[in-house]
Amino acid sequence: MLDVCLLGTGGMMPLPYRWLTSLMVRYNGSSLLIDCGEGTQIAIKEKGWSFKPVDVICFTHYHGDHISGLPGLLLTMGNADRTEPLTMIGPKGLERVVNALRVIAPELPFQIRFIEITEPEQTLELNGYRLRAFRVNHNVLCYGYTLEVDRAGRFDVERARAADIPQRYWSILQRGEQVEHEGRILTPDMVLGPSRKGLKVTYCTDTRPTDSIRNNARGSDLFICEGMYGEKDKLKKAKEYKHMTFYEAARLAKEAEVGELWLTHYSPSLNHPEEFLEDARAIFPRTVTARDGRTMELVFSEDE
């Protein structure tokens, strides 16, 4: 089970009814944040979730509306006597940017581990899920992220018996671990069928449409994508400042054949995103104009 909460949906500046951009994902006892705009701490509190399990924070890029909430969050974690290490992931310059922000949060009782993304695409294995960063097209170096949870094939009792594998090892192999027994190496592929469909979430913001988004979002259960502008006459402005309209995001969702699209990162001038939803749904019917705190619980399909 994967819990996804879009904590903040605003771009550029926080509003009384809309915090700046941040996404929180919970899986297997750990939590991941993508971006940490101003108001992220309040949004987490409003949701009733906890800071304590946050062990990974990713950044798409280093504009203020995506990272300005970090110093306060670090101070809160430190004041809660956190001692577990915290991993941060982001484009080149991550350690320099974070250390500059830490001038106002200098003493922390936990270690920060930095992973700087150096390639157009880079994959990391963390806490039981796979995280892939992919470069997008903004006016500074910027990345989107895809998070995937794999699902092993079904356990095949007949194959296990035919291979003369003792029953006490079945659960170990089913967990994906190998075992040595009487000089034989027993491996999961000896007892498991083909891999089944897992869970996939893709998040991107502050970008023009790109092939990298389309390719990495393909088949996602949930695609969270910026829709800076809903007004159709704002396309020129979106191109100039390297953002996206609702309709460009909807076309990406359609082409990538995703399960659902959540629009986010709205312009401060866009007071009522839902006014433009019908036109976006004409392109991709499963489009949602997300609000702060929107949550989805993703579970493996029972049919698989």
N, C-alpha and C positions, 0 to 999 in steps of 0.2 A: 504494500500500500504506500502511495506517495501523496502527501498533502502539499498542495500548492496554494499560496496566498499572495495576491498582488497587494502589497501593503500601501503603496502610493502610486498614483496615476498621473501626477502633474509633471509638466516640463517647465524649465526656466525659473519659476518662482513658486513657493508654496502659497496656497490659498486657504481661507478659513474652512473650506469644505473639501480640500484636495491636497494631500501631502505630496512631496516630491518622490521621484521614482525609486522603488525598491521591490524586490521579489523575495519571498521566503519559501523554501522547500524543506519539508521534513521527511526523513526516510530512515528507518531502522535505528531510531534513537539519536540521530544526529540531524543538524539543521544547517542549511546553506543559504546565505544571502547573496543576491546579485544586485549590486549597487546599494548605496546607503545615503540617499538624499536627506535633506533637512526634514525632520518630522518622523524619521523611521522608528525611533524609540517609542514615540507616542503611538504610532500605528501598531506596533507589536503589542503594546499594552492594551490598546483598544480591542485588539483581536483576542486577547487573553492567552497569547502564546508566551514562551519564555526565551530570554536571552541565553540562558545557561547552555542549551545544547548546540548553540551556534559555534561550529568549529571550522567553517570555511566561509570566507567573504570574497566574492569575485567583483571585479569592476569592468564595465564595458569600456569606459574611458574616464578622463580626469577633469571633465567640466564640473563646476561647483554643484550643479543640481543633481549630480550622481554620486558625490563623495562628501558633501558638506556635513552630513550627519555622523561621519565616522569618529571624530575626536570625542564627542559626547558619548557615543556608544562604547568606545574603549574605556572611558572613565567609569561608566556604569558597570561594565564587566569587571574592572579592577576593584571597584568599591564592593562588589559582591564576592570578593575573595576568590575569584577565579584563578586557578593555577594551571589548568590544562592549556597546552599550546593552541594557538590560533593560526590557521593557514590563510594567507591572502594570495589571490591570483589576479593578475591584470596585465595590461600591455607594458611594454618597455618603459622604465622610469618609475615602476611601482614603489620600490623601496625608497627612492628619493622623495616622491610625493608624500607617502605615508609618514616618513620621518619628519618632513616639514610640518605636517599637520600635528604631529605629536609634540611640537613645541609647547602646546597647551595641554598635553596629556603625557608628560615625560616619564612618569614612574608607573610601571604596570607590573603586577605580580605574575605575569605569564609571558611566555615567549611568543613572538610573532615570526612565523616562517613565510618567506616570500617566494612565490613562483612567478617569474616574469615570462610572459608569452613572447616568443621570439620568431615564430613561424606564421605563415598565412593561416595554417590550421594546426592545432596542437591538441592532443588527447591525453587526458589524465585519468587514472583509476583512483577513486577516493571513496572510502566508507561504503563499499558495496555497489557503487554506481559508477558509470563512465561519464566524464565531462569533456566535451569537445568545444574548444574555442575556435571561432572562425572570423576572419577579418571582414569588415563591412566598409561602407563608403560614407564617411563623415568628413568634416573639415579638420579633424585631428584623428590620430590613430585610434581605432575603435573596433571592438569585437562583439559578436553575438555568442551565445552559449546554447549548446544542446546537452541535456541531461538524459541518460538512458539507463534503465534497469533491465538487465537481461533476465530471461526466464529459461531455465533448463528444460530439456525434454522430459516426457513422462517416464517414470521408472517402469522397466519391463521385467516383471517377475520371471517370465519364462526364459528370457535371455540370461538372467542372473543364475537360474537353476541349471540351464544348459552349460554355462561356463563354470559350474561347480564352485560358485562363490558362496562362502558361508553367510548365513543370514545376519550374523552380528556385524558384518561390514556394509550391509545394504544402505543404512542411513548415512554412513560416512561418504559412500560413493554418491549418494543422492545429493549431498551437500556440495559436490564438485571436488572432493578431495580424493587423492589416491592412497592406496594401502599396499603394504608388502605382506604377502602371506605364503609361507613355505617356498620362498625363493621366487615367487611370482609377483609382479607389479600389477595390481588391480586398478584400473582407471575408470572414471565415470562413463566414458563412451562405451564401455562393455555392457552397461546396464541401462543407459538412458537413450530414449528415442531422439528424433530431431528437435532442435531448439524451437521453443514456442515464442509467440509474439510477446515482447516485453512491454515496458512503459517508456514513453518518450515525450519530453517537453522541450520546446525551443523558445528562446527569448532573445529579442533583438530590439534595439532602439537607437535613435540618432543616426539615421542612415538613409541613403537612397536605396531603391530596390537593387539587389545584386544576385548573381547566380549562386554565390556562396550561401545566401539565405535560403534560396529556393532549394538547393541541393541538401543542405543540412536539416531543413525543416521537413523534408519529404517524409510523409507517413507519421508525423508527430500526432500524438493524441491531443495535445494542446499546443497551440502556437500563439505566443504573446508577442505582439508587434506594435511598434509605435504607429499612432495615427495622429500626427501633430495637428493636422488640419482636416476639418470636415467640409469646409466651404470649397466648392469646385473651382472658384476663381483664385484659390491660394496655391495652385500647382506651380506657378512661376516662382513664388516665394519658397516653396518646399525645395525646388531644384536649386535655388540660389544658396539656401542655408543648409542644404543636404539633409533634409528630413523627408517624411512621407505623408501622403494624404491617406484618408480612410480607404480610398478606392484602389490605390496602389497596394496597400497591405492586403486588401481583400483579393486582389488578383494573385498575389504571391500565395495566399492561403489556398486558393483554388488550384493553382498550378502545382503546389506541393502536396495536394490531396491530404490535408490535415483533418483531424477530427473536429476541432473547434478553434476559432480565432477570437482572442481577446485584444481589443484595441486599447492602447494606453499612451502615456506621455503626451497629454493634450496641451496645446497652447493655452496660456492663461486667458486669452481672449475667447476661448471656446467654452462658453458657460454651460451649454447643454448639448453634449456630444450626441445624445440620443435623437436629436432632431435630424441627424444625417444618417441614422442607422438604416433606414429603409433602402436608401440608394446603395449602401455598402452591401446589404443583404441581397440585392439584386444581382450582385457579382458572386458573393459567397454567402449562401443562406445561413450558415452556422456562425455568424459574426455577432459578437457581443461588444457593446460599448461599456467596458469594465469601469467599475467604481472602486474606490479604496476599500480594501478588505475583502474583495471577491475571492472566493475559495473554491477549490475543486479537490475531491478525493479520487485519485486514480487507482484502480484496482485491476488485477489481471482478469482477462476475459475468461468466463467459465466455459466457453465453447472451445477454447484452445487446449 
